[in-house]
Amino acid sequence: MDKLQYLNDNPLPFARLLGLKFVAASETGVTAEMLVRPDLCTRPDILHGGAVMAFADTLGAVATVLNLPEGKTTTTIESKTNFLGPAPVGSTVIGETTPIHRGRRTMVWQTRLTTDQGKLVAVVTQTQMVL
């Protein structure tokens, strides 16, 4: 089965809670979209920083899983977020994750989150441990 189809047909529980829709998935990157809903916002109706981080963490973890040898799992061991702009309620945020390092013990991913208008919301760099 195609990796993208698999992700959308078998959503991760937290990805489903966030409302993620995966639009591309391979060993070299993952892209997903998320509608900025009021329940994901802070005041004044912009996407909460925790939702930004959760979105990026989910993409980095999924990208790592797509690169794991059979029988291995993963966990996030470090994440750094630069918040660069707001994502207003009603907009769609697009997350694009690309590899910086894909090793046997760790993988490092960078996720750029932008609004559907092309405005940069955040850049997240995370390290995943291979277990």
Secondary structure per residue as TSV (DSSP state, phi and psi in degrees):
chain	resnum	aa	ss	phi	psi
A	1	M	-	360.0	143.7
A	2	D	-	-61.2	137.9
A	3	K	H	-59.2	-42.9
A	4	L	H	-64.6	-45.7
A	5	Q	H	-61.7	-41.0
A	6	Y	H	-60.6	-45.7
A	7	L	H	-62.3	-39.7
A	8	N	H	-78.6	-28.4
A	9	D	H	-82.3	-21.2
A	10	N	S	-130.5	66.8
A	11	P	-	-64.3	140.9
A	12	L	-	-67.0	141.9
A	13	P	H	-54.8	-44.4
A	14	F	H	-73.1	-35.5
A	15	A	H	-61.7	-38.8
A	16	R	H	-65.5	-41.6
A	17	L	H	-59.8	-41.8
A	18	L	H	-71.8	-22.0
A	19	G	T	85.5	28.7
A	20	L	-	-71.1	138.8
A	21	K	E	-120.8	115.3
A	22	F	E	-76.9	132.3
A	23	V	E	-116.6	-14.7
A	24	A	E	-155.6	143.6
A	25	A	E	-156.7	124.3
A	26	S	E	-156.3	178.9
A	27	E	T	-65.6	-18.7
A	28	T	T	-104.1	7.2
A	29	G	E	162.5	160.3
A	30	V	E	-136.5	138.3
A	31	T	E	-128.5	137.0
A	32	A	E	-144.7	163.3
A	33	E	E	-122.9	151.3
A	34	M	E	-144.0	127.3
A	35	L	E	-75.3	131.9
A	36	V	-	-80.4	102.2
A	37	R	-	-94.0	157.0
A	38	P	G	-55.8	-33.8
A	39	D	G	-75.7	-4.4
A	40	L	G	-104.7	7.0
A	41	C	E	-106.4	162.0
A	42	T	E	-111.1	-172.5
A	43	R	T	-91.7	137.1
A	44	P	T	-95.9	81.7
A	45	D	T	55.4	49.1
A	46	I	E	-125.2	156.1
A	47	L	E	-57.2	129.8
A	48	H	-	-67.2	142.0
A	49	G	H	-57.9	-35.5
A	50	G	H	-65.1	-35.2
A	51	A	H	-68.6	-37.2
A	52	V	H	-59.9	-49.6
A	53	M	H	-65.3	-40.3
A	54	A	H	-64.6	-39.6
A	55	F	H	-60.3	-51.8
A	56	A	H	-63.7	-41.2
A	57	D	H	-62.1	-40.4
A	58	T	H	-62.6	-43.3
A	59	L	H	-65.7	-42.5
A	60	G	H	-63.3	-39.6
A	61	A	H	-66.2	-44.1
A	62	V	H	-62.7	-42.9
A	63	A	H	-60.8	-39.9
A	64	T	H	-64.5	-46.0
A	65	V	H	-57.1	-37.5
A	66	L	T	-67.2	-13.0
A	67	N	T	-109.3	-1.5
A	68	L	-	-76.6	142.0
A	69	P	-	-67.0	155.9
A	70	E	T	-56.7	136.4
A	71	G	T	89.3	-6.4
A	72	K	-	-96.9	156.3
A	73	T	-	-129.5	-176.0
A	74	T	E	-146.6	159.3
A	75	T	E	-148.9	149.8
A	76	T	E	-75.9	131.3
A	77	I	E	-114.6	-13.3
A	78	E	E	-160.9	143.5
A	79	S	E	-150.8	135.3
A	80	K	E	-129.4	130.8
A	81	T	E	-120.8	130.1
A	82	N	E	-105.5	115.1
A	83	F	E	-87.2	124.0
A	84	L	-	-119.6	-18.5
A	85	G	S	-171.4	163.2
A	86	P	-	-83.0	156.7
A	87	A	-	-123.1	106.1
A	88	P	B	-72.5	153.0
A	89	V	T	-54.3	138.9
A	90	G	T	93.7	-17.8
A	91	S	-	-82.9	168.8
A	92	T	E	-111.7	132.7
A	93	V	E	-102.2	134.4
A	94	I	E	-110.6	126.2
A	95	G	E	-110.6	127.8
A	96	E	E	-123.7	118.2
A	97	T	E	-108.4	130.0
A	98	T	E	-131.4	152.0
A	99	P	E	-78.8	143.0
A	100	I	E	-102.9	-36.9
A	101	H	E	-151.9	130.9
A	102	R	E	-125.3	90.0
A	103	G	-	-105.2	-176.7
A	104	R	S	-76.2	-31.3
A	105	R	S	-106.9	-28.7
A	106	T	E	-140.8	157.4
A	107	M	E	-135.2	140.3
A	108	V	E	-120.5	130.8
A	109	W	E	-126.3	145.2
A	110	Q	E	-115.5	130.7
A	111	T	E	-117.6	125.4
A	112	R	E	-103.4	126.3
A	113	L	E	-111.2	126.1
A	114	T	E	-129.6	158.0
A	115	T	E	-79.4	166.6
A	116	D	T	-66.2	-9.1
A	117	Q	T	-93.3	1.9
A	118	G	S	88.2	5.9
A	119	K	-	-82.3	132.7
A	120	L	E	-73.5	125.5
A	121	V	E	-96.7	-46.4
A	122	A	E	-162.7	158.2
A	123	V	E	-126.5	125.6
A	124	V	E	-121.9	131.1
A	125	T	E	-115.9	126.0
A	126	Q	E	-134.5	151.5
A	127	T	E	-112.8	129.3
A	128	Q	E	-109.6	132.1
A	129	M	E	-88.8	139.1
A	130	V	E	-93.3	122.5
A	131	L	-	-105.8	360.0
